[in-house]
Amino acid sequence: MTNQKPTALRRNQSDARRIARAAYPHPGCCICDNQHVELAHLDHDPLNNDPDNLAWLCPTDHHRFDRGLIPLDGLKSFRAHQQRVKGKKTTLYMKDAGSKAAASRAALGIGSEIARKAHATRKRNKQIAP
Ligand SMILES: [Zn+2]
C-alpha cells in the first residue's frame, strides 16, 4: 500500500483551471483585472473544484483574500461583476453624469446660478455639436 491518495482525492490543478476557464471566461483578476492570475480556492480546499469555489486572482489579491482582508461575499460579487463587464472600466456608468446632475438640479430648481448657467452652456454646446 502506498501513501498516495486515491486519484479522485488528489489535487488536480489542470482540472481546476479547466473548470474555472469554463465558468469564468474573462481571464483577469476579479478585483483589479490584472492579467497575471492564479486560481484561488475560496474555501482553501484544493480538492474542491466546484465553480463557486474558484476565482481568478492576481498574486496580491490572492494573498489579501487568504489573509482575510477581502470578504468572501465581496469577492463573489466582484467575480460576478468582472465576468459581466469583462474587465471593461466601469466609468461608462459615469458618462454624462455631470450634465445629467445639472439637468436634474435645473429641473428641480435647485442649485446655484453657476450650475444653471453651466447646464445652459452644455445644452447649447450639445445643439451646436454635430
Ligand atoms: Zn488583483
Boltz pocket constraint, residues with backbone or C-beta under 6 A from the ligand:
constraints:
  - pocket:
      binder: B
      contacts: [[A, 29], [A, 30], [A, 31], [A, 32], [A, 33], [A, 34], [A, 57], [A, 58], [A, 59], [A, 60], [A, 61], [A, 62]]
      max_distance: 6.0
